[in-house]
């Protein structure tokens, strides 16, 4: 029997109302208590066999699949961002394609001088900061990888997604209790804040920090004095040249840019098209139910999407922009954004043409608004794309049938992710090969994180023994 939307909304409301943080597994009034509980649980986790870790992970996967719709509805209702069907797909993807203990491998050398092993060992208690854009997805993905490596984790979620994050932590711990009778493999606080985050970053029992969020957050983690993994911002350009299949490119670009209303950090944020095919590409995008906005309409949108921000630290590379994103617009649909400026159109995406310096093109909006920059040739397109990526080394995409050009683009932009002739979400294993992650550490160089990322290497040497060749 399929539940109605009203019924599911009431279920979510009742479940949320029953979440009493002080009584809930893994949720504590203070960060100190959350860290202490995770440390105590870590002593048990470290002694678990690989098989038992995998049993818990299997339980987390099953629970995520079972609760994906509730988690998705909670996230949209609490944050006001994204859309439910796409969030369900993301939760299912995390459950099915996040690596577990199979990612933990041993390297061995044997020879005349004996046997040497290098094994992946846990850090201990990991402190993780998670975003409001993908709250439960990031918590579940991080927990699976960190637990697979033998760690426990303390989360400091974004305050705008606390209810969804608490539900996810509770769900994870229920799965662990059912599988192996262990509590607090993941913990959090009932009221996360900047202060609780500072306590976590400076606490002596936290061995590793993992930050998924904006550049300011990653800066704070890297200044903490601890080992840090930083998954920061991105502004992924997508280059389209004259060799591309333009109809397919338009479809893939719009599918990627509108996935969960452009919230994923890997999503296409700006188009760079060579002059020869720019007009045709725009026509194909309009055919994909995009609204081709005029300069006047974009100007109206700009007044709504950006608000005045006089903070001294609001500097974007070489440019200082006294504006900040209106958080009430982030993750909204194209139709909702158009409605704000008095236009009724059931469009998937808002497209327009502009200069690379336009704030809708140069800035990461996390909205289904795509500006296209026209360039004279491929060389100029690469140069423009490099400028738009801002040196984040996060993600970039290209539609071309010329392998040499694709190679040149990949080498020049030097990003952790490069998607060729596919929607951006193929990078997460959705319609593409490879594993899923929601923590992409471009800033600190780990790239797509997995269980192996959350381990340290230890070498064990046995001299003159155990070589049986």
N, C-alpha and C positions, 0 to 999 in steps of 0.2 A: 504494500500500500504506500503510495506517495503522499508525503505530508504536504499540506498547503503552506504557503509562505507565512500566513498568520500563525499557524500552529508552530512552525519552526521558530518564529520570532518569540513566541511565548515560552517555548522550551529554553531558548537562549536566556531569556529574562529570568526564568526560574533558576536555571543553573548558576547564572552569575550572582543572583541574590543569595544563593547558598554558599558562595565562596567566602568563608570566614578565614582570613589570612592566618590568624594565630593558631587555628586548629587544622590548617591545611598542610598536607605533606609538601615540604620544600619551601613554604612561604613564611617569612619571619618579620617581626616588627622592626628589627634593626639589621644593618649590614653586618655588624659584628657577629650576631647570632647566625646569620645565613652562612657566613664564612666558617664559623666554628662547626656547624652541622655538616657542611660539605667536607671539611677536613676530617671529621670523624668518619663519615661515610667512605672517604677516600682510603682509609686504612683497610676497610673491607673490600672495596673494589680492587685494590692493588693485589689482593690475595686471590681474586677470582681467576678461574681458568679462562682461556680464550673462549671456550665453548659456552661458559656461563655468561660472559659479556655479550656474546652473540645471541644468546637466548633473550637477554634483556632487550637488545636492539631489535630483535624480531617482534617483541611485544610492543615496542615503541612504534614500529612501522605499522603494525596492525591497528593500534589505537589511533594513529594519525589518519589512516584510511577511513576508520569508522567515524571519526569526528571531523573530517575535513570540511563538511558543509557548515557545521556549527562554528568551527574556528574561523571560517571565511566570513560568515555572516557577522560574527562578533567583531572581526577586524574592520569590516566596512562600516558597521554601525558605530563603533567606538571612535575610529579615526576619521571617518568621512571620506576615505580615499580608496580608489580602486573599484573593482566590480567583483561580485560574488562568483560568477562562473569561472573567471580566470584565476581567482584565488583558490578555488577548489582544485583546479588543474595544478597549481603550484604546490599545494599541500600533498597531492597525490604523487607528484614528481619527487618531492623530498622523501616521501616514504619509500618509494620504489627504487630511486637511483642515487641515494647518498651512500657512499662506501662505508662498510663496516669493518670488521676485524680482518677481512681479506686484504685490506690495505696495509696491514702491519706485517712486514716481511723481515727475514733475517738474511744477512749477507755472510758468506763463509769463504775462507781460503784454507786450503790444506796443502801440505807439501812436506819436504824433508825436515822442516823446522817445527812441524806440529800443526795445530789447528787454531785459527783465529775467527771469531764471530763478531759481527757488529749487529746489535739488536736495537730495536726501537723501544724506548722506555718512556713511561709517563713523566710529565712535569710535576704532577700532584694536583693542587687545586688551581684551576684556571678561572680568571675573572673575565667575563665577557659582557660587552656593552652592545645592545641590539637596537635596531631602528624601529620607527613606527610604520615604515613603508612595507616591510615584510616581517612583522613581529613574530608570529608563531613559526613561520617557515624557518627563520634564522635560528630561533631557539631549538627547534627540533633537529635541524641540520647540524648545528654546533654540538648538541648533546650526543648525537649518534657518533660523530667523529671523535669527540673528546673521550667519550666512554670507551670506544673501540681501542683507543690508545692507552687506556687504564687510568684516566683522569676523572675527577669530578669537576663540576663547574658551578660558579656563582654568577647569576645574571643581574645586571642593572639595566632593565628595559627602558625604552623611551617612555616618559610619563604619559604621553598621549595614547599609549597602547597597553596600559598596565593590566586591564581586565583580561584582555586576550592573552597577554604574556603569562599572567598568573594561571589561567586555565591550561595553557600549554605545559607549564612546569608541573602543575598538579597531575595532568594526564601522563606525563613522562614518569613521574614517581609512582603512580598507581601501576603502570606497566612493569616497573622494576620490582615493586613489591609482589605482584602476581607471579613474576617469573622467578625471582630468587629471594624474596623476602627482604630486600634492601630498601632503605629510605634515603632520601636526600642526595641522590646522585646528581641532581640539579636543584639549586636553591635560588631564591630571590627574596626581595623585600616587598611588603605590601604597598609601600608608597615610595617608589624610586625617585631619585632627585639628583641634582648636581652634587649635593653634599654626600649622598650615599655612594655616588660614583667616585668621588675623591677618596673616601674611606677605603673603598675597594682597591683603588690604584696604589695606595700607600701602605696597605696592610702587609705585614711580613709573611703571612701564610699564603699569599697569592704568588704563585711562581711564574705565571705567564699571563699577559693581558692580550685580549683579542677585541678589537674595536671594529664594528661595522657601522659606518655613518659618515658624517661630513668631515672636511679637512680639519676643522677646529678640534673635533673629538680625537682624530688620529694624532694631531700635534700634541694634545694633552697626554695621550698614552705614551708617545715616544719621549716625552720629557719626564716621565715618571721615574726613570732610573731602572725600570724592569724590562725584561725581554718583552717586546711588543710585536703583534701582528696587526697591521693596519689596512683595513679595507675602506678606502676613502671614496671620494666623489669621482664621477666620470662625466664626460660630455661627448659621447661617441658619435663621430661623424660617419656618414655612409657615402662613399664615392660611387658615382655611376658614370661609366665611360661609354663611348660610342659602339663598343663591341658587345655590350650587354644585351640580354633579352629584356627589352624595356617593359613589356607587359608583365613578365614574371617578376622583374625587379620592383615594379610599382606595388604589386600584390605583396611581396615579401617585406618590403619596407613598411607598408601600412600595417600589415599583420604584426610586425615586431614593435612598431611605435605605438600601437594602440593596446598592446597586451597589458592588462591590468591598468589601463589608462596611463601608460608610459611610466609607471613607478619603478620597474627594474632599472638598476644603474647601468645595465648593459644595453638598454633599449636605444634605438636610433633617435638621436636628439637634433641632428641637422643633416641636410642633404647637400652634397657638393656634386654638381653635374656639369659635364663639359658642354660648351655652347651648342655643339652640333645636335645634341639630343635633348636639351633642357625642356623645350616646349612640348615635345612628344611625351617625355616622362611626366610632365605636369598633367597632360591630358589623360594619361593612363591612371594617374593617381585620382583625378576627379572621377574617373569611371569606377574607381573602387570606393565610391561614396564618400569622397573627401570634399570639404567645403573650401573653395578657392577664395580666400578673403582678399578684399581690396586693401590698399594702403591705409585708407581712412578707417576701415574696420579693425585692422591690426593696431592702429594708433589708439582706438578706443579700448581694445583688449589690454594694451600695454598699461593704460592708466588703472586698470583693475588688477592685473596680474602682479604688478610691482607696487610696493608701498615704500614710503620714505624711510631710509635707514641711515642715520648719521653716525653709526658706530665707527670708531677709529680703525677697527680691524677688518672693515668691509672692503678689502682690496683684492681684485681678481688679477693676478699676475701683474702686468705692467699698467693695467687700467684700474682706476678707482671709480666705483659705481655707487653713488649715494642712494641705492635702492635695494630692497630685499624682496624676496618672493612673498606674496600673499598666501599664507599657509591654507587659507580657505579655498584656494584654487587648485592646490596641488592634488593630483590624483583624481580630478574631476573629469567627466566625460566631455567630449567635444560639444555635444548638444547642450550640456549644462553651461559650458563656458560661453557658447554663442548666445544662450538665453540671457546671460548677464548683460550683454550689450544690445538686447532687444531683437535678436534674430532667432526665428524658429526654424530649425533644420535638424533632421535626424541623421547627422553626419558622424562618421567614424573618427575623422581627423580633420583638423584645420590646417590647410597648406597655404603657403604664400611664397613670394620671391623677395629676397632682400640682400643687403650687403652682409659680409661676415661679421661686422661689428654690431649688427642689430642685436639687442639684448635677448630676443627670442631665439636667436641662432647661437650667440656666443655663450649664453648661460644655460645651465642644466635646469630645465623647468619642471620636469616630471609631470608633464601634461601632454595630451595628444595635440600638440601644436608643432608643426614641422615647417621650418623655413628652408628654402632652397637657394643656394648660392651658385651663380652661373660663372664658369671660368672658361678661358679661351682654349685650353687644351689640358691633356692629362697631367703634365708637369705642374701647371698652375693649380690643378685640382688637388694634387698631393700636398703642395705647399699650403693651400688653404685648409685642408683637412688637418695638417700638422698644427697649424695655428689654433684651430677650433678645439683640438683635443687638449690644448693647454699644458701639455707635458705631464698629464696625470698618469700616462702609460696604462690606462685602464682597458678600454675597448675601442675597436674601430671595425668598420664593415665596408665591404666593397662588392660591387656587381660589375663583373668584367669577364670576358672569355680569353683574355690575354694573360697567359701564365707569367710572362716576364713582368708585366705591369703589376700583377697581384703580388709578386715577390718583392718588387721595388717598394710598393705601398707598405707591405708588412715590415720590411726592414727599416723604412723611414719612420713610421709611427711607433714601432717598438712597444706595442701594447701587450698586456697579459692575454687579451682575447682578440682574435681576428676572425670574423665570420665572412665567408666568401659565398656569394650567390645563394643566400638563405636568409630567413628572418633572424634577428639578433638572438632570439631565445633558443636557437639551435645550439648555442654555446653552453647552455645549461643541460643539454641532453634531451631537450624537448624537440623532437623531430630531427635530432642530430645524435651522433655517437658520443660516448663519454659519460662521465658521472655528473651528478648535480651538486651544486653548492650555492649558498647565498652569502658567503663571505669570500669576496674576491680581493685578495691582498696585493693590489698593484703597487701600493705605496711602499711596502716593505719587501716586495719581491717574491713572495711565496706563490703569487698567482691564485689559481683556483684551489682553495684549501680542502683538505680531506683528513682522514684519521692520521695519516703519516705526518701531516703538518704539525699536529699537536703532540709530537713526541720528540725526545732528544736521543741522539745516538750514543751508544755505549759499546766499547770494544772489550772483548774478553779473549785473552790469549792463553793457550795451552802449548807450552814449548816441548818439543821432542816426544809428543804423545798424541794419540787419537788420530793419527794419519795411518789409515789401514790399507793404502794402495799397495 
